[in-house]
Amino acid sequence: MDIGALLQAFIYLISSSLLYPVLFMLVFLTLLIILYAGSFFAEWIEISRLEKYLPQKLPGLIRSGEFSKYVSHRVKEYIRSLKEIINRNEEVELSVENLLQETTVRIWKSMDKYRIMVRVGPALGLLGTLIPMGTGLAALGQGDMTKLSSDLVIAFTTTVVGLGIGTLAFFIYTVKRRWLEIDIKNMELATEIMMSSNGEDK
């Protein structure tokens, strides 16, 4: 028994069996990135409608409670939760610190899916390129040009789809990261202002 030929046949079987899972994952990621792009566009519309403000005026807007037209929905929800904690007057400092940390972790965790797609999309595209190339070369050796042409079409289209997914995911990730950094900064500012106001009330 030729061990080398057996190993080659086994590896070839594994490689060729991965084609359909790779194609399925590319279709799934394509639908997913379209969904994420729609969500991104909706958030972009929300942010574009926010009124501009001078940085030095934001603390006063937060103190007066007139910040709704200037900050995103994430910041407004955070301030609402912050007020509820302060009004309970039970271990306020620890509860507020925990709220800020959990909110920050949850915000950055929501970005993981984009980072994964930036890497996985092109990787799946490359797999979708190399797998049909192997079967295509085998078909070329047998003189089956129809099979070769079909495999080459799959190879190049999966590359395009994978790179498209990665590019769009990277664009969304880059822009959303900037938005989230601003939101976290505003949350930290609101926390300091409301905690200092709570201390003065006491």
N, C-alpha and C positions, 0 to 999 in steps of 0.2 A: 504494500500500500504506500502510495506517495503522500507523505505527510504534508509537504508543501502545497500540492494540488488540493488536498482536502481543506487546508486552512484558507487557501485562496477562494475556494468555492463557498466556504462558510462566511468569509468576510463579504464576498459578493452578494450572498443571500441577504445578509444583514443590511448592506448598503441599499440594495434594490427594494427591500421591504420598508425602508424608511421614507420612500418617495411620497406615498399617499398621506402618511401622518404630517410630513412637511407641508404638502399642499393644503391639507386641512387647516394647519396652524396659520399659514399665510392668509387663507380666506378669513379665518376667525379674527386675526389681528387687523386685517383690512376693515372689517365691519366695526371692530372695536375703535380703531383710530378715527373712523368717520364719526362715531358716537362722541368720542372725546373732542373732536374738532367742532362739533355742534355745541357742546358744552362750553368750550373755549370761546367760541364766537358769541354765545349768550353773555358770558362774563365780560368779554371785551366791550359789548354794547353797554352793560351796566357801568363799567368803569369810565367809559367815554362820556357818560351822562353825568358823572359826578362833577360838582362845581370845584373849580380851582381855588386854592387858598394859599396864603403865605404861611410858611412853616411856623413863624413866631406867633401866629394867631390861633393855631390848632389847640394849644392848651386852654385858651379862653373859651373856645367853642365847646370843648369837652366839659369844662366846668359848668357852662351855662346849659348844657344839654342840647345845644343846637348844632350837633355834628352829623345828623342823619344825611344831609345832602353832600357831605364831604368825604365820607369813608365808606368802605365796601360792606356788604352784608355780613361778612365774617367778623369784622370789628364791631358792628352793631350787636350781633348775637353775643359776642364776648362781653361787651359792656353790660348787656342785659343780665347775663349770668353773674357778672361781677357785682352788680347792684344787689342781686338776690342774696349773695353770700354776705355782703357787708351788712345788709339789713337784718340778717339772722343773728349777728353778734356772737357767734359761737366759733372760737378759734379762728378768727378772721384772717390773721396773717398767714397761718399755715394753709388754710383753705384757699386763699387767694394765690399763694405761691404754687400750690398744687394745680389750681385751675390754669394758671399761666403756662406751667410746664406741660401739662397734658394737652392743652390747646396747641402749643408749639410743636409737640411731638406728633400730634394728629395731622397738623398742617403739612409738616415735612414728609410724613408717612404717605400722604396722598400723592406725593410726587414720585414715589417709587415706581408706579406703573409706567410712567413716561420714561424713566431711566432704563427700565427693563426693555421697553419696546425699542429704545434707541439702539441697544445692543442686540436684542433677539431678532429684530426685523431683518437687518442685513445678514446676520448669521444664518437664518433660515433661507434667505435668498441665495446665499452661497451654497448651502446644502442642496437647495433645489436646482442649482446649476450643475454641481459636480455629479450628483447621482444620475441624472439622465445622460450626462456625457459618457459615463462608464458603459451604460447599456447602448448608447449610440455608437460608441467605438466598436463594441461587440457586433452590432448590426452592420457596421461598415466592413468588418472583417468577413462577414457572410454575404456581402454584396446587397444588403437590404437597404436601399436608399430611402424608401418610404419611412421605415422605422427611424433611420438616422435623422431625417427632416423633422419628424414628430418630436423626437427627443431634444433636438436643438431648439425648437420653438418653446418647449417647456423650460429648458435651461435658461434661455435669455429672458423670458417673461417673468420667471420667478426672481431673477436678479433685479429686474426693474421694480417689481412689487416690493421686494424686501428693502431695497434702497429707498423707495418712496415712503414706506412705513417709518423707517428710521429717520429720514429727513424731516417729515412732518412731526414726528414725536419730539425730535430735538428742538424744533422751532417752538412747539407748544411748551415744552419744558423750560426753555430759556426765558420766554416772556412771562409765564406763570410764576417762575422763581422770583422775578423782579417784583411782581405784584404781591407775592406772599411776604417778601422781605419788608415791603412797605407796611403791610397789614400787621406783621409781628411788631414792627417798630411802634405803630400806633397803639397796639394792645399794651405794650410795655409802658408807653406814655400814659395811657388811660389808667393803668394800674397804679402808677406813682401818684397821679393827680387825685384819684378817688381815695386812695389810702391816706394821703396827706390831709385831704378834706375830712375824712372820717376821724383822724387823730385830732384835728382842730375842733370838731364837734364835741369830742369827749372832754 
